[in-house]
Amino acid sequence: MIADILVGQRHLAGLTVRLQDATWYAKYAFPFFDMKWKVHFLLFDVLGAVPRMWQASAVLEGKDVRIAAKAADVPRFETVAPEHLKGLLHFDPWWALKGGPRIPEELRSAALATNIASKYHALDVPRRVKDVVFDTEFHTVLAVYTEDDYFREKAFQEGDLDLAKLLPPP
């Protein structure tokens, strides 16, 4: 039953986004979250279209993300000002935003700077993020799974880890 309430980033691939008036296939969905373990928005890498973002309630049911809105109400990611991403994080282990979706270069650079994948972070020991887990409604980060140089895993929950330690240096 725990799998029904936990969503790992690595499972947010190959999704169907179901809206009130449309259905999209998303190669990936990336929750962007802050230092208080709260999700600000979901970014969808929509197959054959520009990336979209959603800042309100969304629910994951299996491989379907349900959003109670019309397609026209889900903004294009390109409309976001790059400074809107400052202080946010996301976990993209595939680096899909690096070259895939159609995003203006300044926004792409800002988004890539928020990616906490593949980097060693100075925590209790140097660790890389292995996965980030969210609730099924994408309101909060529930855990950050990491591993050290010897592939020993450690999970951090709110209160165990200051997410600011995962931000890139200024």
Secondary structure in CASP SS format (residue, H / E / C, confidence):
PFRMAT SS
TARGET T0000
AUTHOR 0000-0000-0000
METHOD secondary structure of the structure
MODEL  1
M C 1.00
I H 1.00
A H 1.00
D H 1.00
I C 1.00
L E 1.00
V E 1.00
G E 1.00
Q H 1.00
R H 1.00
H H 1.00
L C 1.00
A E 1.00
G E 1.00
L E 1.00
T E 1.00
V E 1.00
R E 1.00
L C 1.00
Q C 1.00
D C 1.00
A C 1.00
T E 1.00
W E 1.00
Y E 1.00
A E 1.00
K E 1.00
Y E 1.00
A E 1.00
F E 1.00
P E 1.00
F E 1.00
F E 1.00
D C 1.00
M C 1.00
K C 1.00
W C 1.00
K E 1.00
V E 1.00
H E 1.00
F E 1.00
L E 1.00
L E 1.00
F E 1.00
D E 1.00
V E 1.00
L C 1.00
G C 1.00
A C 1.00
V C 1.00
P C 1.00
R E 1.00
M E 1.00
W E 1.00
Q C 1.00
A C 1.00
S C 1.00
A C 1.00
V E 1.00
L E 1.00
E E 1.00
G C 1.00
K C 1.00
D E 1.00
V E 1.00
R E 1.00
I C 1.00
A C 1.00
A C 1.00
K C 1.00
A H 1.00
A H 1.00
D H 1.00
V C 1.00
P C 1.00
R E 1.00
F H 1.00
E H 1.00
T H 1.00
V C 1.00
A C 1.00
P H 1.00
E H 1.00
H H 1.00
L H 1.00
K C 1.00
G C 1.00
L C 1.00
L E 1.00
H E 1.00
F C 1.00
D C 1.00
P C 1.00
W C 1.00
W C 1.00
A H 1.00
L H 1.00
K H 1.00
G C 1.00
G C 1.00
P C 1.00
R C 1.00
I C 1.00
P C 1.00
E H 1.00
E H 1.00
L H 1.00
R H 1.00
S H 1.00
A H 1.00
A H 1.00
L H 1.00
A H 1.00
T C 1.00
N E 1.00
I C 1.00
A C 1.00
S C 1.00
K C 1.00
Y C 1.00
H E 1.00
A E 1.00
L C 1.00
D C 1.00
V C 1.00
P E 1.00
R E 1.00
R E 1.00
V E 1.00
K E 1.00
D E 1.00
V E 1.00
V E 1.00
F E 1.00
D E 1.00
T C 1.00
E C 1.00
F C 1.00
H C 1.00
T E 1.00
V E 1.00
L E 1.00
A E 1.00
V E 1.00
Y E 1.00
T E 1.00
E E 1.00
D C 1.00
D C 1.00
Y C 1.00
F C 1.00
R C 1.00
E E 1.00
K E 1.00
A E 1.00
F E 1.00
Q C 1.00
E E 1.00
G C 1.00
D C 1.00
L E 1.00
D C 1.00
L H 1.00
A H 1.00
K H 1.00
L H 1.00
L C 1.00
P C 1.00
P C 1.00
P C 1.00
END
